[in-house]
Amino acid sequence: MNSLTFRLLQVYQQVVDSGSITAASVTLSLSQPTVSLQLKKLASLFDMVLLEQHHGRLQMTDAGKAVYRCAQEVLSSQARLDSHMRALQGMEVGSLKIAVVTTAKYVVPTLLGQFCREHPGIDITLKVGNRAQIIERVKGNQDDIYIFSQPPKDLAISAKAFMLNKLCVIAPPGFDGPDNCSLGALSSYKFLLREEGSGTRKMIDDYCEKHDIVFKKVMVIESNEAIRLSVATGLGLAIVSEQTLQHMRSDDVKILNVSDFPLRSAWQIVTLDGRPESLAASAFSKFLLAHGDVDKQH
């Protein structure tokens, strides 16, 4: 008779996280038949269906969700124990799962690179997605640390600000319209905005609602890179994080002098309440707080 093992839970968690048996087999360095066999063994332990195919995608049944939660708890506990024991031996190892919203990819990788050089024994996974996708990962308790500029307010989370996030108004380099003005004075121009629900879009919408500003023409573009390039080629104006402009030529766009701008918020370290903090997660949080600029004058 089969028994529940760490390996069965590991394979199952990887299949769910990867979204397919094929992707999981690559990550685990196992053949697809081997992964499929492990899933069958796990399902046979409970004599219940754990995963179903819906429109070509794997989805967990209620039983599958219960097993997934168990896998998270057991494997996280195992990883923490291993990390703690290695730390007692003077060896810094462990795993760290980080998920960040799209715009944070201009901030986190540089810091993460320095952290990795200082902590080479930590195995790190970085996921990037839009705000809605990262919120779903929070709900699924899939990662150790999340980075948001606008954390969700309806979840049991803790948040610590570590770095400023400034939004500025940009225009094509040859723009000869209003400058040194209010945002309302630009409302008749076409604005290229991120999708509703993104952190940047939420800041803009909140500001416009507070000041009774309505943009006459809006084009939604779900990519910071595409927005920057579109502005540079004269398609319209945009409001973007200053950090998205760091890798562009300074003359590709024109930053306008708009009252109340740059709008200021902060990048925040978000953790899910109730998820035990690993040594690696604790080290990375402390690193971000130490290397951030949120306490500096701005």
BAFI-3210 file (N, C-alpha, C; in Angstrom, 3 decimals, decimal comma, padded with zeros to 6 digits):
// residues 298
n [1|2|3|4|5|6|7|8|9|10|11|12|13|14|15|16|17|18|19|20|21|22|23|24|25|26|27|28|29|30|31|32|33|34|35|36|37|38|39|40|41|42|43|44|45|46|47|48|49|50|51|52|53|54|55|56|57|58|59|60|61|62|63|64|65|66|67|68|69|70|71|72|73|74|75|76|77|78|79|80|81|82|83|84|85|86|87|88|89|90|91|92|93|94|95|96|97|98|99|100|101|102|103|104|105|106|107|108|109|110|111|112|113|114|115|116|117|118|119|120|121|122|123|124|125|126|127|128|129|130|131|132|133|134|135|136|137|138|139|140|141|142|143|144|145|146|147|148|149|150|151|152|153|154|155|156|157|158|159|160|161|162|163|164|165|166|167|168|169|170|171|172|173|174|175|176|177|178|179|180|181|182|183|184|185|186|187|188|189|190|191|192|193|194|195|196|197|198|199|200|201|202|203|204|205|206|207|208|209|210|211|212|213|214|215|216|217|218|219|220|221|222|223|224|225|226|227|228|229|230|231|232|233|234|235|236|237|238|239|240|241|242|243|244|245|246|247|248|249|250|251|252|253|254|255|256|257|258|259|260|261|262|263|264|265|266|267|268|269|270|271|272|273|274|275|276|277|278|279|280|281|282|283|284|285|286|287|288|289|290|291|292|293|294|295|296|297|298]
n.u [000,851|000,542|002,108|001,848|004,280|007,135|008,073|005,892|004,200|005,816|006,040|003,341|002,785|004,506|003,449|000,958|001,816|003,304|001,443|001,173|001,855|003,979|005,603|006,222|007,675|010,011|011,078|011,486|013,230|012,377|010,821|007,864|006,017|006,794|006,119|003,353|002,709|003,346|001,379|-000,901|-000,470|-000,674|-003,333|-004,602|-004,200|-006,140|-008,322|-009,673|-010,383|-007,944|-006,982|-008,299|-008,994|-009,690|-010,665|-008,146|-006,485|-005,052|-006,934|-007,543|-009,506|-011,826|-010,805|-008,238|-007,318|-007,185|-005,152|-003,095|-002,767|-001,862|000,542|001,960|002,264|003,654|006,002|007,063|007,616|009,525|011,543|012,179|013,156|015,403|016,877|017,304|018,843|021,110|021,949|022,706|024,924|026,552|026,222|024,759|021,866|018,924|015,580|013,843|010,940|009,769|007,407|006,497|004,875|004,362|005,662|007,517|009,589|011,547|012,849|013,392|015,127|017,830|018,448|018,068|020,086|022,379|021,806|021,912|024,622|025,673|024,501|024,994|024,184|021,449|018,546|016,706|013,505|011,864|008,900|006,996|004,225|001,006|-000,916|-003,309|-002,708|-000,615|-001,930|-003,619|-001,705|-000,950|-003,325|-003,294|-001,194|001,418|004,024|006,957|007,529|006,055|005,967|004,519|003,165|000,748|-000,687|-003,116|-006,129|-007,929|-007,021|-005,396|-002,629|000,781|002,593|005,500|007,021|009,691|010,985|010,836|008,268|007,763|005,514|005,488|004,624|004,801|005,759|005,886|009,147|009,099|006,939|004,793|002,800|000,850|002,862|004,398|001,999|-001,341|-002,587|-005,129|-005,127|-004,086|-005,904|-007,324|-005,683|-004,555|-004,190|-002,042|-002,592|-002,072|-003,705|-006,908|-006,837|-004,134|-001,348|-000,205|-002,211|-004,274|-003,340|-003,359|-006,093|-007,235|-006,146|-007,199|-009,938|-010,111|-009,497|-011,349|-010,813|-011,084|-009,976|-010,112|-009,508|-008,458|-006,105|-005,641|-002,865|-001,157|001,509|004,497|006,792|005,764|004,155|006,072|007,541|005,499|004,808|007,225|007,193|005,214|002,513|000,928|000,358|001,559|001,437|003,827|005,919|008,905|010,991|010,668|011,804|014,493|016,123|016,033|016,985|017,673|016,572|014,442|011,848|009,854|009,795|007,161|006,459|004,335|001,851|001,688|002,981|006,048|003,728|003,670|004,302|005,053|007,203|006,422|007,130|005,446|003,899|002,198|-000,040|000,278|001,785|004,661|007,795|010,642|014,215|015,588|013,698|013,393|015,973|016,070|014,031|015,070|017,306|016,182|014,935|017,162|018,506|016,780|015,087|013,076|012,948|014,374|014,713|012,382]
n.v [-001,198|002,201|005,041|008,337|010,586|012,832|013,239|012,677|014,793|016,942|016,640|016,920|019,565|020,981|020,432|021,719|024,392|024,845|024,449|022,463|019,023|018,628|020,966|020,736|018,359|019,118|021,024|019,409|017,589|015,086|012,378|012,761|010,548|009,541|011,634|011,680|009,150|009,498|011,340|009,776|007,848|009,474|010,370|007,927|007,297|008,650|007,974|009,755|012,280|014,611|016,500|018,132|018,426|021,407|023,043|022,597|023,196|022,470|022,054|022,315|020,098|020,266|018,463|018,306|020,886|020,796|018,919|020,327|022,503|021,107|020,120|022,503|023,324|021,154|020,887|023,432|023,506|021,472|022,659|024,897|023,648|022,335|024,542|025,839|023,949|023,841|026,450|026,335|024,831|026,616|027,117|028,839|028,311|027,514|028,122|030,582|032,135|034,592|036,997|039,504|042,582|043,860|046,423|046,515|044,998|046,582|047,419|045,392|043,230|044,286|044,767|042,188|040,850|041,778|040,809|038,055|037,716|038,167|036,142|033,388|030,742|030,496|029,401|030,872|031,817|033,796|035,388|037,222|039,303|040,760|042,971|041,686|039,001|038,559|039,009|036,791|034,842|035,487|034,879|032,156|031,439|031,064|032,010|033,339|036,069|039,081|041,802|044,882|048,040|048,981|047,358|044,702|045,330|043,724|041,340|039,095|040,311|041,484|044,506|046,293|049,292|050,003|051,283|054,265|055,049|056,816|058,536|059,981|062,420|061,875|062,853|062,940|063,605|065,938|067,386|070,152|071,168|072,156|072,866|072,961|072,965|071,998|068,612|068,440|070,326|068,950|067,115|066,851|065,671|062,587|059,847|057,248|054,442|052,031|048,826|048,616|048,027|047,604|048,622|051,134|052,279|052,410|054,354|056,575|056,737|057,198|059,714|061,276|061,055|062,348|064,948|065,605|065,030|064,095|062,097|062,728|061,110|057,831|055,231|051,888|050,090|047,190|047,022|048,278|048,776|048,962|051,211|053,229|053,199|053,867|056,441|057,699|057,596|059,351|058,783|059,520|060,873|059,855|058,398|057,302|055,139|056,524|054,759|053,091|054,452|054,410|052,853|053,917|056,117|059,460|061,420|060,308|060,587|063,245|064,631|066,077|069,103|068,938|070,002|068,740|066,453|064,552|061,889|060,234|057,078|053,976|051,175|048,021|045,461|042,548|040,144|037,097|036,810|034,375|032,615|030,958|032,573|032,064|031,600|032,584|034,299|036,168|037,244|038,439|040,356|042,057|042,902|044,380|046,467|047,670|048,596|050,246|053,402|054,670|056,059|058,266|061,783|063,301]
n.w [000,000|-000,845|000,727|002,130|001,073|001,247|-001,331|-003,030|-002,325|-003,051|-005,851|-006,567|-005,675|-007,372|-009,900|-009,722|-009,261|-011,585|-013,554|-015,399|-016,313|-017,995|-017,715|-015,008|-014,985|-016,289|-014,494|-012,248|-013,224|-014,103|-015,933|-017,961|-017,786|-015,276|-013,519|-013,935|-012,923|-010,218|-009,509|-009,823|-007,838|-005,560|-005,730|-005,479|-002,835|-001,443|-002,803|-004,446|-006,904|-007,716|-009,513|-012,395|-015,897|-017,541|-020,292|-021,391|-019,300|-016,098|-013,176|-009,680|-007,717|-004,926|-003,102|-004,103|-003,548|-000,781|-000,421|-001,616|000,132|002,347|001,289|000,950|003,637|004,821|003,214|003,428|006,156|006,273|004,714|006,260|008,571|007,527|006,665|009,095|010,484|008,876|009,251|011,914|011,589|010,510|007,849|005,214|003,734|001,800|000,528|-001,412|-002,337|-004,421|-005,487|-007,719|-008,690|-012,031|-012,599|-010,577|-011,444|-012,416|-010,238|-008,290|-009,358|-009,504|-006,794|-005,906|-007,202|-005,878|-003,328|-003,812|-004,365|-001,869|-000,466|-001,514|-001,193|-001,152|-002,719|-005,171|-006,413|-008,757|-009,554|-011,914|-012,452|-013,403|-011,252|-010,470|-010,946|-009,120|-006,732|-006,731|-006,313|-003,738|-002,388|-002,765|-001,192|-002,234|-002,226|-000,516|-000,195|-001,361|-003,666|-003,805|-004,925|-004,326|-002,092|-001,638|000,182|001,423|002,413|004,735|005,504|005,988|005,627|004,657|003,913|001,667|-000,465|-002,405|-004,774|-007,552|-009,593|-012,777|-015,316|-018,706|-022,050|-025,700|-027,158|-028,735|-027,830|-027,652|-026,153|-023,231|-020,364|-017,095|-015,567|-014,444|-014,025|-015,017|-017,066|-019,138|-019,898|-022,269|-024,072|-025,597|-023,416|-022,501|-020,746|-018,089|-017,557|-015,880|-012,417|-012,125|-010,086|-010,677|-012,296|-010,426|-008,613|-010,307|-011,029|-008,511|-007,912|-010,010|-009,509|-007,043|-007,799|-009,678|-012,418|-015,766|-018,295|-021,732|-023,916|-023,944|-024,105|-023,484|-022,471|-021,797|-020,849|-019,595|-021,107|-023,714|-023,419|-022,901|-025,326|-027,100|-026,305|-026,879|-029,648|-030,261|-029,795|-027,665|-024,321|-021,039|-017,733|-015,666|-013,644|-012,380|-012,312|-014,482|-016,527|-016,357|-017,959|-020,453|-023,150|-022,270|-023,871|-025,171|-024,270|-022,866|-019,705|-018,081|-016,276|-013,911|-011,675|-008,348|-009,080|-009,037|-008,266|-005,195|-003,827|-002,221|-002,668|-001,364|001,001|001,192|003,185|003,892|006,521|009,044|007,578|008,263|008,706|006,800|007,277|005,073|003,875|005,907|005,925|003,381|003,538|005,524|004,152|001,987|003,396|004,514|002,274|000,964|000,181|001,454|003,833|003,398|002,721|000,510]
ca.u [000,000|001,305|001,987|002,118|005,705|007,541|008,236|004,568|003,717|006,660|005,638|002,003|002,879|005,164|002,493|-000,008|002,487|003,742|000,266|001,110|002,767|005,176|006,455|006,703|008,693|011,255|011,585|011,895|014,161|011,754|010,075|006,430|005,350|007,099|005,292|001,964|002,591|003,333|000,057|-001,855|-000,237|-001,202|-004,797|-005,075|-004,141|-007,398|-009,388|-010,416|-009,769|-007,290|-006,817|-009,169|-008,691|-010,736|-010,201|-006,716|-005,711|-005,282|-007,561|-007,687|-010,801|-011,792|-009,859|-006,916|-006,927|-006,819|-003,831|-002,127|-002,480|-001,031|001,872|002,618|002,625|004,662|007,258|007,617|008,194|010,745|012,558|012,615|013,980|016,684|017,592|017,719|019,929|022,306|022,409|023,402|026,216|027,305|026,020|023,561|021,185|017,476|014,903|013,088|010,031|009,387|006,510|006,444|004,039|005,137|006,538|008,594|010,717|012,589|013,444|013,799|016,264|019,132|018,632|018,149|021,423|023,325|021,478|022,414|026,082|025,965|023,906|025,029|023,628|019,988|017,927|015,652|012,579|011,220|007,747|006,536|002,884|000,257|-001,365|-004,331|-002,042|000,144|-002,922|-004,038|-000,627|-001,067|-004,468|-002,905|-000,051|002,396|005,368|007,390|007,489|005,434|006,282|003,443|003,110|-000,606|-001,075|-004,563|-006,564|-008,928|-006,380|-004,655|-001,225|001,595|003,320|006,527|007,548|011,156|011,554|009,890|007,785|007,294|004,888|005,655|003,889|005,748|005,228|006,889|010,225|008,777|005,657|004,792|001,569|001,011|003,854|004,245|000,541|-002,015|-002,923|-006,386|-004,852|-003,651|-006,921|-007,854|-004,732|-004,674|-003,331|-001,790|-002,653|-002,084|-005,036|-007,529|-006,409|-002,696|-001,043|-000,022|-003,522|-005,053|-002,871|-003,832|-007,546|-007,526|-005,804|-008,159|-011,230|-009,995|-009,390|-012,384|-010,180|-011,520|-009,254|-011,056|-009,130|-007,603|-005,741|-005,115|-001,727|-000,816|002,956|005,234|007,697|004,972|003,739|007,232|007,837|004,389|004,961|008,411|006,863|004,215|001,140|000,166|001,018|001,400|001,889|004,574|006,896|010,216|011,906|010,534|012,534|015,927|016,874|015,792|017,746|017,016|015,876|013,372|010,589|009,973|009,075|006,479|006,368|002,902|001,645|001,445|003,787|005,635|002,913|004,557|003,869|006,263|007,224|006,227|007,349|004,176|003,907|000,879|-000,139|000,074|002,823|005,909|008,864|011,879|015,420|015,910|012,744|013,755|017,208|015,792|013,253|016,003|018,169|015,420|014,741|018,456|018,972|015,739|015,247|011,779|013,111|015,164|013,880|011,970]
ca.v [000,000|003,438|005,950|009,727|010,895|014,171|013,285|012,798|016,157|017,834|016,529|017,491|021,021|021,510|020,354|022,797|025,678|024,972|024,478|021,316|017,921|018,832|021,981|020,188|017,337|019,823|021,616|018,353|016,693|013,768|012,158|012,994|009,358|009,424|012,625|011,199|008,022|010,045|011,937|008,672|007,274|010,394|010,332|006,616|007,286|009,194|007,488|010,935|013,038|015,813|017,452|017,927|019,241|022,324|023,845|022,394|023,611|021,689|022,759|021,486|019,861|020,639|017,543|018,713|022,098|020,385|018,289|021,380|023,227|020,210|020,092|023,767|023,334|020,130|021,177|024,656|023,121|020,720|023,597|025,705|022,802|022,132|025,814|026,097|023,030|024,286|027,674|025,920|024,303|027,721|027,128|029,598|027,738|027,620|028,539|031,823|032,395|036,010|037,358|040,971|043,161|044,122|047,589|046,263|044,306|047,573|047,729|044,239|042,427|044,848|044,477|040,736|040,451|042,045|039,873|036,728|037,706|038,093|034,909|032,495|029,420|030,524|029,107|031,891|031,802|035,105|035,427|038,568|039,275|041,973|043,027|040,665|037,695|038,438|038,874|035,391|034,071|035,730|034,100|030,751|031,229|030,402|032,587|033,849|037,534|039,734|043,226|045,700|049,460|049,134|046,034|044,489|045,724|042,792|040,074|039,099|040,462|042,521|045,245|047,229|050,100|050,014|052,137|055,201|054,837|058,122|058,569|061,251|062,567|061,944|063,237|062,759|064,591|067,193|067,889|071,606|071,529|072,752|072,386|073,759|073,082|070,943|067,447|068,751|071,094|068,009|066,062|066,706|064,886|061,135|059,265|055,811|053,999|050,606|048,255|048,818|047,007|047,702|049,561|052,456|052,772|052,735|055,650|057,607|056,849|057,835|061,133|061,927|061,132|063,364|066,283|065,742|065,035|063,017|062,102|062,660|059,991|056,891|053,961|050,972|049,286|046,363|046,825|049,523|048,981|049,419|052,588|054,101|053,286|054,548|057,869|058,165|057,734|060,401|058,291|060,193|061,122|058,742|058,578|056,070|055,177|057,003|053,630|052,482|055,281|054,365|052,146|054,588|057,341|060,585|062,279|059,558|061,176|064,507|064,625|067,358|069,688|068,959|070,230|067,550|065,326|063,140|061,272|059,369|055,953|053,229|049,728|047,419|044,029|042,002|038,732|036,603|036,485|032,956|031,828|031,083|033,221|031,297|032,394|033,271|035,396|037,179|037,895|039,291|041,503|042,962|043,462|045,410|047,612|048,326|049,192|051,096|054,843|055,207|056,947|059,446|062,947|063,288]
ca.w [000,000|-000,912|001,861|001,792|001,219|000,856|-002,780|-003,646|-002,108|-003,835|-007,253|-006,707|-005,563|-008,558|-011,010|-009,529|-009,437|-012,976|-014,417|-016,306|-016,017|-018,811|-017,083|-013,734|-015,250|-016,613|-013,262|-011,327|-013,938|-014,175|-017,162|-017,815|-017,233|-013,845|-012,835|-014,002|-012,007|-008,862|-009,293|-009,660|-006,507|-004,571|-005,806|-005,014|-001,370|-000,921|-003,669|-004,893|-007,994|-007,203|-010,609|-013,555|-017,074|-017,977|-021,432|-021,581|-018,128|-014,887|-012,065|-008,489|-007,105|-003,511|-002,467|-004,555|-002,818|000,571|-000,513|-001,937|001,372|003,151|000,682|001,286|005,056|005,105|002,531|004,027|007,443|005,985|004,244|007,403|009,438|006,849|006,689|010,470|010,820|008,161|009,908|013,132|011,153|009,933|006,401|004,868|002,584|001,897|-000,696|-001,262|-003,451|-004,461|-006,590|-007,789|-009,742|-013,241|-012,540|-009,612|-012,080|-012,663|-008,946|-007,498|-009,838|-009,126|-005,380|-005,758|-007,650|-004,789|-002,254|-004,206|-004,220|-000,444|000,074|-002,675|-000,931|-001,139|-004,009|-005,296|-007,539|-008,917|-010,450|-012,250|-013,030|-013,119|-009,858|-010,240|-010,901|-007,880|-005,655|-006,731|-005,692|-002,291|-001,911|-002,789|-000,288|-003,086|-002,162|000,784|-000,185|-002,513|-003,746|-004,364|-004,564|-003,800|-001,591|-001,455|001,523|001,954|002,749|006,008|005,129|006,628|004,600|005,103|002,819|001,637|-001,504|-002,990|-006,137|-007,991|-010,908|-013,478|-016,580|-019,822|-023,361|-026,761|-027,019|-029,415|-027,334|-027,467|-025,462|-021,899|-019,401|-015,883|-015,495|-013,684|-014,844|-015,692|-018,282|-020,174|-019,996|-023,633|-024,863|-025,433|-022,392|-022,582|-019,366|-017,789|-017,376|-014,579|-011,468|-011,884|-009,019|-011,271|-012,713|-009,228|-008,120|-011,234|-010,892|-007,222|-008,027|-010,908|-008,819|-006,001|-008,391|-010,727|-013,745|-016,656|-019,563|-022,871|-024,787|-023,214|-024,733|-022,476|-022,928|-020,644|-020,785|-019,395|-022,241|-024,857|-023,140|-023,103|-026,760|-027,760|-026,019|-027,614|-031,069|-030,448|-029,758|-026,628|-023,050|-020,106|-016,356|-015,399|-012,566|-012,823|-012,441|-015,812|-017,491|-016,071|-019,001|-021,732|-023,408|-021,607|-024,840|-025,844|-023,828|-022,127|-018,428|-017,927|-014,936|-013,601|-010,247|-007,522|-009,547|-009,102|-007,232|-004,410|-003,003|-001,863|-002,863|-000,058|001,235|001,673|003,580|004,287|007,942|009,288|006,903|009,028|007,951|006,715|007,500|003,816|003,712|006,902|005,481|002,223|004,020|006,198|003,104|001,272|004,296|004,700|001,021|000,404|000,367|001,863|004,990|003,015|002,385|-000,897]
c.u [000,884|001,094|002,344|003,576|005,973|007,587|006,897|004,035|004,516|006,255|004,283|002,050|003,498|004,242|001,481|000,629|002,890|002,568|000,152|002,114|004,085|006,133|007,033|007,814|010,043|011,888|012,155|012,931|013,672|011,060|008,595|005,696|005,589|006,247|003,839|001,732|002,531|001,974|-000,994|-001,713|-000,851|-002,730|-005,347|-005,055|-005,475|-008,612|-010,308|-009,649|-009,205|-007,173|-007,736|-008,726|-009,897|-010,162|-008,678|-005,852|-006,059|-005,902|-007,733|-009,146|-010,723|-010,815|-008,427|-006,407|-006,488|-005,430|-002,760|-001,763|-001,590|000,403|002,649|003,124|003,772|006,011|007,900|008,271|009,503|011,874|013,086|013,520|015,362|017,529|018,127|018,905|021,222|022,880|023,176|024,780|027,097|027,184|024,711|022,955|019,682|016,899|014,059|012,257|009,532|008,465|006,332|005,506|004,932|006,124|007,704|009,773|011,842|013,366|014,113|015,030|017,638|019,447|018,821|019,519|022,457|023,084|022,038|023,924|026,473|025,473|023,854|024,394|022,115|019,451|016,694|014,829|011,865|010,110|007,334|005,155|002,178|-000,332|-002,382|-003,703|-001,282|-000,798|-003,417|-002,975|-000,637|-002,187|-004,130|-001,715|001,113|003,833|005,677|007,199|006,866|005,828|005,154|003,748|001,744|-001,075|-002,594|-004,953|-007,481|-008,349|-005,595|-003,156|-000,548|002,422|004,299|007,078|009,069|011,747|010,476|009,519|007,146|006,727|005,060|004,877|004,913|005,024|006,280|007,939|009,908|007,481|005,732|003,501|001,864|002,102|003,785|002,767|-000,029|-002,288|-004,209|-006,184|-004,430|-004,734|-007,490|-006,919|-004,968|-003,679|-003,249|-001,658|-002,561|-003,520|-005,582|-007,136|-004,918|-002,464|-000,897|-001,365|-004,373|-004,638|-003,391|-005,333|-007,923|-007,251|-006,837|-009,534|-011,213|-010,033|-010,363|-011,785|-010,664|-010,740|-010,234|-010,781|-008,123|-007,339|-005,110|-004,029|-001,195|000,671|003,631|006,156|006,944|004,494|004,890|007,521|006,757|004,451|006,120|008,116|005,714|002,777|000,303|001,018|000,815|001,859|002,531|005,482|008,235|011,173|011,804|011,335|014,039|016,750|016,591|016,787|016,971|016,233|014,765|011,996|010,892|009,157|008,487|006,467|004,894|002,736|001,199|002,264|005,255|004,721|003,786|003,799|005,156|006,105|007,210|006,504|006,071|004,350|002,521|000,896|-000,405|001,060|004,130|007,022|010,125|013,067|015,787|014,996|013,050|014,990|016,937|014,987|014,167|016,919|017,453|015,246|016,043|018,916|017,929|015,984|013,991|011,894|013,897|014,218|013,592|011,032]
c.v [001,245|004,258|007,354|010,055|012,342|014,285|013,424|014,211|017,161|017,830|017,193|019,023|021,630|021,479|021,492|024,153|025,910|025,043|023,318|020,251|018,122|019,813|021,465|019,175|017,982|020,376|020,565|017,400|015,251|013,617|012,431|011,755|009,197|010,394|012,169|010,053|008,496|010,655|010,855|008,024|008,148|010,362|009,018|006,509|007,725|008,690|008,627|011,613|014,334|016,907|017,089|018,845|020,100|023,210|023,790|022,792|022,737|022,559|021,803|021,316|020,336|019,744|017,920|019,947|021,759|019,749|019,338|022,176|022,398|020,191|021,360|023,758|022,368|020,497|022,461|024,344|022,368|021,663|024,464|024,911|022,617|023,400|026,108|025,207|023,435|025,552|027,353|025,365|025,398|027,805|027,852|029,026|027,933|028,013|029,763|032,045|033,829|036,227|038,867|041,419|043,688|045,274|047,378|045,531|045,273|047,885|046,507|043,506|042,963|044,552|042,977|040,223|040,650|041,079|038,484|036,634|037,586|036,796|033,852|031,129|029,351|030,344|029,989|031,680|033,144|035,006|036,878|038,463|040,588|041,884|041,933|039,278|037,510|038,329|037,434|034,502|034,270|034,870|032,608|030,425|030,552|030,871|033,084|035,362|038,028|041,212|043,934|047,171|049,767|047,766|045,900|044,763|044,704|041,426|040,216|039,107|041,499|043,184|046,220|047,971|050,105|050,931|053,015|054,784|056,141|058,029|059,954|061,235|062,720|062,242|062,933|063,858|065,937|067,828|069,393|072,089|072,103|072,075|073,334|074,035|072,010|069,763|067,699|069,511|070,203|066,984|065,875|065,912|063,393|060,662|057,749|055,291|052,485|050,142|048,567|047,669|047,027|048,745|050,981|053,063|053,171|054,080|056,788|057,829|057,548|059,341|061,875|062,076|062,238|064,769|066,501|065,885|063,840|063,134|061,893|061,453|059,109|055,659|053,088|050,100|048,512|046,046|048,166|049,827|049,532|050,854|053,551|054,305|054,057|056,057|058,436|058,394|058,700|059,978|058,995|060,486|059,914|059,170|057,268|056,246|055,649|055,843|052,945|053,249|055,150|053,728|052,708|055,730|058,522|061,467|061,537|060,085|062,456|064,396|066,013|067,802|069,899|069,107|068,947|066,339|065,623|062,734|060,264|058,265|055,211|051,771|049,076|045,915|043,485|040,523|038,354|036,236|034,983|032,065|032,005|031,656|032,374|032,207|033,188|034,471|036,524|037,956|038,847|040,521|042,529|043,647|044,600|046,659|048,394|049,070|050,077|052,558|055,498|056,167|058,198|060,589|062,930|064,443]
c.w [000,000|000,348|001,399|002,081|000,825|-000,670|-003,491|-003,509|-002,937|-005,301|-007,472|-006,645|-006,820|-009,775|-010,920|-009,810|-010,890|-013,943|-015,374|-015,876|-016,768|-018,148|-015,779|-013,948|-015,576|-015,339|-012,327|-011,927|-013,897|-015,519|-016,900|-017,288|-015,727|-013,030|-012,799|-013,028|-010,558|-008,530|-009,065|-008,284|-005,427|-004,545|-005,244|-003,488|-000,766|-001,693|-004,097|-006,024|-007,425|-008,259|-011,759|-014,682|-017,429|-019,064|-021,564|-020,401|-016,929|-013,807|-010,896|-008,110|-005,651|-002,749|-002,840|-003,838|-001,398|000,579|-000,789|-000,686|002,295|002,617|001,017|002,720|005,348|004,490|003,049|005,368|007,257|005,565|005,380|008,338|008,820|006,911|008,086|010,864|010,133|008,813|011,185|012,812|010,558|008,431|006,098|003,586|002,784|000,565|-000,393|-002,510|-003,351|-005,666|-006,576|-008,895|-010,857|-013,097|-011,587|-010,237|-012,444|-011,381|-008,310|-008,052|-009,452|-007,668|-005,157|-006,176|-006,561|-003,636|-002,565|-004,070|-002,753|000,190|-001,035|-002,444|-000,961|-002,559|-004,163|-006,562|-007,586|-009,952|-010,669|-012,881|-012,780|-011,712|-009,547|-010,115|-009,584|-006,683|-005,578|-006,093|-004,173|-001,714|-001,841|-001,898|-001,021|-002,884|-000,754|000,888|-001,485|-002,486|-004,486|-004,099|-003,952|-003,304|-001,469|-000,005|002,182|002,299|004,057|005,707|006,021|005,534|005,230|003,887|002,851|000,579|-002,124|-004,413|-006,581|-009,410|-011,518|-014,783|-017,691|-021,129|-024,418|-026,679|-027,668|-028,940|-027,066|-026,819|-024,089|-021,083|-018,216|-015,626|-014,574|-014,603|-015,625|-016,991|-019,438|-020,510|-021,397|-024,538|-024,633|-024,375|-022,576|-021,159|-019,255|-017,575|-015,989|-013,654|-011,219|-010,795|-009,536|-011,649|-011,505|-008,648|-008,989|-011,074|-009,592|-007,279|-008,876|-010,249|-007,768|-006,581|-009,551|-012,119|-014,536|-017,963|-020,714|-023,771|-024,047|-024,075|-023,661|-023,093|-021,724|-020,561|-020,613|-020,564|-023,448|-024,654|-023,395|-024,585|-027,495|-027,523|-026,831|-029,088|-031,325|-030,345|-028,698|-025,410|-022,137|-018,719|-015,941|-014,191|-013,135|-013,054|-013,799|-016,861|-017,356|-017,174|-020,399|-021,913|-022,855|-022,572|-025,589|-025,481|-023,067|-020,846|-018,211|-016,461|-014,603|-012,094|-009,557|-007,958|-009,286|-007,940|-006,506|-003,693|-002,630|-002,252|-001,494|-000,070|001,862|002,003|004,065|005,761|008,095|008,565|007,678|008,154|007,977|006,999|006,254|003,604|004,680|006,462|004,325|002,640|004,676|005,184|002,372|002,130|004,470|003,455|000,355|000,700|000,953|003,033|004,662|002,649|000,896|-001,155]
res [m|n|s|l|t|f|r|l|l|q|v|y|q|q|v|v|d|s|g|s|i|t|a|a|s|v|t|l|s|l|s|q|p|t|v|s|l|q|l|k|k|l|a|s|l|f|d|m|v|l|l|e|q|h|h|g|r|l|q|m|t|d|a|g|k|a|v|y|r|c|a|q|e|v|l|s|s|q|a|r|l|d|s|h|m|r|a|l|q|g|m|e|v|g|s|l|k|i|a|v|v|t|t|a|k|y|v|v|p|t|l|l|g|q|f|c|r|e|h|p|g|i|d|i|t|l|k|v|g|n|r|a|q|i|i|e|r|v|k|g|n|q|d|d|i|y|i|f|s|q|p|p|k|d|l|a|i|s|a|k|a|f|m|l|n|k|l|c|v|i|a|p|p|g|f|d|g|p|d|n|c|s|l|g|a|l|s|s|y|k|f|l|l|r|e|e|g|s|g|t|r|k|m|i|d|d|y|c|e|k|h|d|i|v|f|k|k|v|m|v|i|e|s|n|e|a|i|r|l|s|v|a|t|g|l|g|l|a|i|v|s|e|q|t|l|q|h|m|r|s|d|d|v|k|i|l|n|v|s|d|f|p|l|r|s|a|w|q|i|v|t|l|d|g|r|p|e|s|l|a|a|s|a|f|s|k|f|l|l|a|h|g|d|v|d|k|q|h]
***
